[in-house]
Amino acid sequence: MKSSKTVYVCRECDYQSAKWLGRCPQCEAWNSFEEETYAAPPKTASAARRTAGGESERAVLFKDFSVPEYLRRKTGIGELDRVLGGGIVEGSVVLFAGEPGIGKSTLLMQLCGKIGDSTKALYVSGEESKAQLKMRADRLGISGSSLYVLTETSIERILAEYDRVKPELMIVDSIQTVTADGVASASGSVTQVRECASMLIGRAKADGASVVIVGHVNKEGGIAGPKVLEHMVDAVIYFEGERSLPHRVVRAVKNRFGSTNEIGVFEMTEKGLEQVANPSAMLLEGRPVGVSGSCAACVMEGSRPLIAEIQALVTPTVFPSPRRTANGIDYNRMCLLLAVLEKRLGLKFSACDVYLNVIGGMRLDEPAIDAAACLAMISSLRDIPIPDDLISFGELGLSGEFRSVASAEQRVSEAFRLGFTKIALPKRCASKLTLPDAGVELIPMNGIYDALRIFKSDGN
């Protein structure tokens, strides 16, 4: 057997070096090298990394190759099925990541409860005991007639138990706790995570079982371990939300069998995570009436229109340099909007502190929120309330013009369904719309100057 050797591995791109480097020469990441000890891998490990079929694959003529029909297993949780593209694909590997305490294990235990009655499932936990898992299942009201539980951290023993049970769904919580006997490094290291994930993926592809891997999140918000892990799996699902707030968002950032734009919304309760069928109504609940600095915005999350409330607070500063704070909106985007408002409208935001917030802990990345954010900041600066039945969307250019956005008709229909009768939108979008009802008033806007018409009714 070959003697072991020590190398330094970049956790972002898996680049290896004989000595520690402050900056990776391949991906240029700083302080990303971790010390690893390599030993000659055993024959079992090398066999596990062979092709998914277990035998040598042969090249086939492209025109003679037929596309296999992937079988999807419904999870029984509609919001999760939406994110996955209709269910978990047979033979796929899903990486499920989120901050500690956000509710990952709770949602996956509920998944086992929904799918376990008709599908044989194996829940592998390397962090909790069987008694802890049983307590959570009892709290959630899960019996799991076809659910098997295993508390183990050795990948070899996990796969041996997998071969005995032959489950159709296996959940590994978490990949950072699993170790391979042929790897000398500690659990959670770059080498251990890569080797254990590779063995799980190979077994899933060979047997057609669906595998869900839970991943920890580091302090930067990314998945702990090597970046190559995200490329190895079929889907990467993030579980987002503030632990102090009841709302949770499940978002797909990679999905080989579906869209990456869909989201699922849940609410944390005493009985676990409850699906939110109407997230727009949830986000607008408790919205203040007749208060300046508040404007509703409509964004598209995949095929779903979502209405959120953007609040702004603009107040004269007491500091030499005014403060800027943004929650739920990109900070640089807010600074860009403030610069356009100062240049094109002559509004003196430079002498004020500006605080921008999206209610409900949501994060809005779509440029269509520019119009609502601008109206909220102007409303707060002038202390003029925006009409409660008005909603706005549109992208703002540096010249002060409003650009058209996609899915305008879906946005208008969702806004009307929730009681908004005045819709401020780019003029190009307004010219192509069919109004859902005669009571809807469109306010077309060519540029930021046209947005000021909303405040004219108050004599300003």
Residue pairs with C-beta under 8 A, 6 or more apart in sequence:
1 39
1 40
2 39
2 40
3 39
4 37
4 38
4 39
4 184
5 37
5 38
6 35
6 36
6 37
6 38
7 16
7 17
7 18
7 35
7 36
7 38
8 16
8 17
8 18
8 19
8 20
8 21
8 33
8 34
8 35
8 36
9 15
9 16
9 17
9 33
9 34
9 36
9 190
9 191
9 226
10 16
10 17
10 24
10 26
10 27
10 29
10 32
10 33
10 190
11 32
11 33
11 34
11 190
11 225
11 226
11 227
12 24
12 27
12 29
12 32
12 226
12 227
13 24
13 26
13 27
13 29
13 226
13 227
13 228
14 190
14 194
14 226
14 227
14 228
15 24
15 25
15 26
15 27
17 33
20 33
20 35
21 33
22 30
22 31
23 29
23 30
24 30
24 32
24 33
27 227
34 189
34 190
36 185
36 189
36 190
36 191
37 184
37 185
38 183
38 184
38 191
39 182
39 183
39 184
40 182
41 182
41 183
41 195
42 181
42 182
44 156
44 182
45 180
45 182
45 195
45 199
48 159
48 198
48 199
48 202
48 203
49 198
49 199
49 202
50 202
51 57
52 202
52 205
52 206
53 205
53 206
54 206
70 89
70 90
70 91
70 257
71 89
71 90
72 85
72 86
72 87
72 88
72 89
72 90
72 257
73 87
73 88
73 89
73 90
73 115
73 119
73 168
73 169
73 210
74 81
74 86
74 87
74 115
75 81
75 84
75 87
75 88
75 111
75 114
75 115
76 111
76 114
76 115
77 107
77 110
77 111
77 114
77 264
77 275
78 275
78 277
79 250
79 264
79 265
79 266
79 275
79 276
80 107
80 111
80 250
80 264
81 87
82 262
82 263
82 264
82 302
83 237
83 250
83 251
83 252
83 258
83 262
83 263
83 264
84 94
84 235
84 237
84 252
84 255
84 257
84 258
85 252
85 255
85 257
85 258
85 259
85 262
86 258
88 94
88 169
88 210
88 212
89 210
89 234
89 257
90 168
90 208
90 209
90 210
91 204
91 205
91 207
91 208
91 209
91 210
92 204
92 210
92 211
92 234
92 235
92 256
92 257
93 200
93 201
93 204
93 210
93 211
93 212
93 213
93 232
93 233
93 234
93 235
94 210
94 211
94 212
94 213
94 233
94 234
94 235
94 236
94 237
95 175
95 213
95 215
95 223
95 229
95 230
95 233
95 235
95 236
95 237
96 104
96 108
96 212
96 213
96 214
96 215
96 237
96 239
97 104
97 214
97 215
97 216
97 217
97 223
97 236
97 237
97 238
97 239
98 104
98 217
98 238
98 239
98 240
99 217
99 239
99 243
100 216
100 217
101 243
102 239
102 240
102 241
102 243
102 248
103 239
103 241
103 248
103 266
103 268
103 273
104 173
104 214
104 239
105 128
105 136
105 173
105 214
106 136
106 140
106 268
106 272
106 273
107 239
107 250
107 266
107 272
107 273
108 123
108 171
108 173
108 212
108 214
109 123
109 133
109 136
109 137
109 140
109 142
109 272
110 140
110 142
110 272
110 273
111 171
111 212
112 121
112 123
112 142
112 144
112 147
112 169
112 171
113 137
113 140
113 141
113 142
113 143
113 144
113 147
115 121
115 169
116 142
116 144
116 145
116 146
116 147
117 144
117 145
117 146
118 146
119 146
119 168
119 169
120 146
120 148
120 165
120 166
120 167
120 168
120 169
121 144
121 146
121 147
121 148
121 167
121 168
121 169
121 170
121 171
122 147
122 148
122 149
122 150
122 161
122 162
122 165
122 167
122 169
122 170
122 171
123 133
123 147
123 148
123 149
123 150
123 171
123 173
124 150
124 151
124 152
124 158
124 170
124 171
124 172
124 173
125 133
125 149
125 150
125 151
125 173
126 151
126 152
126 153
126 172
126 173
126 174
126 177
126 178
127 173
127 174
127 177
128 151
128 173
129 151
130 149
130 151
133 149
133 151
134 149
137 143
137 144
139 271
139 272
140 271
140 272
141 271
148 165
148 167
150 158
150 161
152 158
152 161
153 177
153 178
153 179
153 187
154 178
154 179
154 180
154 181
155 178
155 179
155 180
155 181
155 195
155 196
155 199
155 200
156 180
156 181
158 172
158 178
159 199
159 200
159 203
162 170
162 203
162 209
166 207
167 209
168 209
168 210
169 209
169 210
169 211
169 212
170 200
170 204
170 209
170 210
170 211
170 212
171 211
171 212
171 214
172 178
172 200
172 211
172 212
172 213
172 214
173 214
174 213
174 214
174 215
174 216
175 193
175 196
175 197
175 200
175 213
175 214
175 215
175 225
175 229
176 187
176 188
176 193
176 215
176 216
176 224
176 225
177 187
177 188
178 187
178 192
178 196
179 186
179 187
179 192
179 196
180 192
180 195
180 196
180 199
182 195
183 189
183 191
183 192
183 195
185 191
185 192
186 192
188 216
188 224
188 225
190 225
190 226
193 224
193 225
193 226
193 229
194 225
194 226
194 228
194 229
194 232
197 213
197 229
197 232
197 233
198 232
200 211
200 213
201 211
201 232
201 233
203 209
203 211
204 210
204 211
213 233
215 223
215 224
215 225
215 229
216 223
216 224
216 225
217 223
217 224
218 224
223 229
223 230
223 236
230 236
230 254
233 254
234 255
234 256
234 257
235 252
235 254
235 255
235 256
235 257
235 258
236 252
236 253
236 254
236 255
237 250
237 251
237 252
237 253
238 250
238 251
238 252
238 253
239 248
239 249
239 250
240 248
240 249
240 250
240 251
240 363
241 247
241 248
241 249
241 361
242 361
245 360
245 361
246 267
246 268
246 269
247 265
247 266
247 267
247 268
247 276
247 282
247 360
247 361
247 362
248 265
248 266
248 267
248 268
248 273
249 263
249 264
249 265
249 266
249 362
250 263
250 264
250 265
250 266
251 262
251 263
251 264
252 258
252 259
252 260
252 261
252 262
252 263
253 260
254 260
259 302
259 303
261 300
261 301
261 302
261 303
262 301
262 302
262 303
262 304
263 301
263 302
263 304
263 306
264 275
265 275
265 276
265 279
265 282
266 273
266 274
266 275
266 276
267 273
267 274
267 276
267 282
268 274
276 282
279 306
280 305
280 306
280 307
280 308
280 414
280 418
281 418
282 360
283 306
283 307
283 308
283 309
283 359
283 360
283 362
284 296
284 307
284 308
284 309
284 418
287 294
287 296
287 309
287 359
287 388
288 294
289 388
290 385
290 388
291 385
292 379
292 380
292 382
292 383
292 384
292 385
292 386
293 311
293 312
293 313
293 314
293 376
293 377
293 379
293 380
294 309
294 310
294 311
294 312
294 376
294 379
294 385
294 386
295 309
295 310
295 312
295 372
295 373
295 375
295 376
295 379
295 386
295 390
295 391
295 392
296 307
296 308
296 309
296 310
296 372
296 390
296 391
296 392
296 415
296 420
297 307
297 308
297 309
297 310
297 364
297 368
297 369
297 371
297 372
297 373
297 391
297 392
297 393
298 305
298 306
298 307
298 368
298 391
298 393
298 411
298 414
298 415
299 305
299 306
299 308
299 364
299 366
299 368
299 369
299 393
300 306
300 366
300 368
300 406
300 407
300 410
300 411
305 407
305 410
305 411
305 413
305 414
306 362
306 414
307 391
307 414
307 415
307 418
307 420
308 358
308 359
308 360
308 362
308 364
309 358
309 359
309 360
310 329
310 356
310 357
310 358
310 359
310 364
310 369
310 372
310 373
310 376
311 356
311 357
311 358
311 359
311 376
312 354
312 355
312 356
312 357
312 373
312 376
312 377
312 379
312 380
313 353
313 354
313 355
313 357
313 380
314 349
314 352
314 353
314 354
314 355
314 377
314 380
314 381
315 352
315 353
316 351
316 352
316 353
317 323
317 351
317 352
317 353
319 353
322 349
322 350
322 351
322 352
322 353
322 354
323 353
323 354
323 355
324 331
324 334
324 335
324 338
324 353
324 354
325 354
325 355
325 356
326 333
326 334
326 355
326 356
326 357
327 356
327 357
327 358
328 356
328 357
328 358
328 361
328 362
328 363
328 364
329 356
329 358
329 363
329 364
329 369
329 373
330 365
333 367
333 370
334 354
334 356
334 373
336 398
337 370
337 373
337 374
337 377
337 396
338 349
338 354
338 377
340 374
340 396
340 398
340 400
340 448
341 347
341 349
341 374
341 377
341 378
341 448
342 348
342 349
342 350
343 400
344 399
344 400
344 447
344 448
344 449
345 378
345 400
345 448
345 449
345 452
347 378
347 381
349 377
349 381
352 381
354 377
356 373
356 376
356 377
358 364
366 405
367 395
367 396
367 403
367 405
368 393
368 394
368 395
368 405
368 411
369 393
370 394
370 395
370 396
370 402
371 392
371 393
371 394
371 395
371 396
371 402
371 424
371 425
371 426
371 445
371 451
372 391
372 392
372 393
374 396
374 448
374 451
375 386
375 392
375 424
375 451
375 454
376 386
378 451
378 452
378 455
379 385
379 386
379 455
382 455
382 460
384 455
384 458
384 460
386 454
387 422
387 454
389 419
389 420
389 421
389 422
390 420
390 422
390 423
390 424
390 443
390 454
391 415
391 420
391 422
391 423
391 424
392 423
392 424
392 425
392 451
393 405
393 408
393 411
393 424
393 425
394 402
394 403
394 404
394 405
394 424
394 425
394 426
394 429
394 445
395 402
395 403
395 404
395 405
395 426
396 402
396 403
396 448
397 403
399 447
400 447
400 448
400 449
401 446
401 447
401 448
402 425
402 426
402 427
402 445
402 446
402 447
402 448
402 450
403 426
403 428
404 426
404 428
404 429
405 411
405 426
405 429
408 425
408 429
408 432
408 433
409 432
409 433
409 434
411 425
412 423
412 425
412 433
412 435
412 436
412 440
413 436
415 423
416 436
416 437
416 440
421 439
421 440
421 441
422 440
422 441
422 443
423 440
423 441
423 442
423 443
424 443
424 445
424 451
424 454
425 442
425 443
425 444
425 445
426 444
426 445
426 446
427 444
427 445
427 446
427 450
430 442
430 444
431 444
433 442
435 442
443 450
443 453
443 454
444 450
445 451
